[in-house]
């Protein structure tokens, strides 16, 4: 189900998934509150929550799962629980202050899980079993969910077919993101269902391409720094040709994430906003 919150960061909107065809179902990433705009509390079962309830019909909702706590994913969990009594299950709560896009105000301060899932823990219902797959990187609390009966994986924002994922420090971590991508590449999932954009029926090929893309970005950064000291603001237009101007800030955050990773490896150093390769 598509939430009505399209934007340069969410593509056509947040995809909410209803899992199960029997007497019990689960909802993955119930989406934003109200009509999709931050601050519109959907406490009366209207808007996107109302659409979810209508789609569930007579089935019993036994779990509300969230992949992570950005405001386009988890805020509707609270009103959905209020209407149905279903527990909120999945990722750990996370609220922090940051100066980049998809952080700070983008985290959901209302998220209160009844049960936090660790990697490999499961939730089940009538005819289905969902297993948590820890995938930190986009956020430190990000989980994917494997539907064991159909070899499907719900990937949240970790892997999307329409775009690469924003990795925004300090919570977003490029090294963790690359490790999580490799983890998914090594799996045998048949199909991926991201929280934005269409299903992906070539999981290993897509993830392999994403790993290669991130390595190319790292190589670009090292090459630019080899030409002399650089600021991120000057690097982004050289690295992202034809980028939508609205996404410039997000691109800068991902460049920063690469630089932080390289800094940990001792391959780059910074002085204020200036990045260089050490002598």
Secondary structure, 3 states (H helix, E strand, C coil): CECCCCECCCECCCECEEECCCCEEEEECCCCCCCCCCCCCCCCCCHHHHHHHHHHCCCEEEEEEECCCECCCCCHHHHHHHHHCCCEEECCCCCCCCCCCCCHHHECCCCCCCEECCCCCEEEECCEEEEEEECCCCCCCCEEEEECCCCEEEEECCCCCCCCCCCCCCCCCHHHHHHHHHHHHCCCCCEEEECCCCCECCHHHHHHHHHHHHHHHHHHHHHHHHCCCECHHHHHHHHCCCCCHHHHHHHHHHHHHHHHHHHHCCCCEEECCEEECCC
